[in-house]
Amino acid sequence: MTTPLDPIVSEFSTVEEAEAYDKLFREKVRHSMADYAAAYSA
C-alpha cells in the first residue's frame, strides 16, 4: 500500500518513494566517505 504525501511538504509522491531515495542517498554517502578515507589513509 502506498501512502501519499503532501506535495508542499515533500518532493516525493509516496512514503515508499521517499524511503527508497533515503536508502539510495545514504548508500552514496557511505560509499563516498569510504573512498575519501581510503584515499587519505596513511
N, C-alpha and C positions, 0 to 999 in steps of 0.2 A: 504494500500500500504506500502510495506517495503522499506526503504531507506538503501542501502548497505553502509557500512563504510570501509575505507581503513584499511586492517589488520596491517599495520605498525603503524597506529595512534591509533587504538582501538582493544581491545581483543574481542569485540562483532561483530557479523556479520551485525547487523542492528541497526538503531537508536532505534527501539522499544525494542530490547533486552537490550540495554544499559539503557533505561529509566526504564524498568521493574526491572533491577538489582539495579539501583539507588534507586527506591522506596523501595525495599526489604531491602537494606542496611541501609537506613535512618530509617526505622521502627525498625530494630535490634538495632541501636544506641539509639533511643528514649527509647526502652524497657530496654536496659542495663543501661542507665542513670537513669531511674525511679527506677529500682531495687537498684542501688547504693544509690540514695537519700533516699529510704525507709529504707535501712539497716543502714544508718548512721545518720538518723534524731533523734533528741533528744526529 
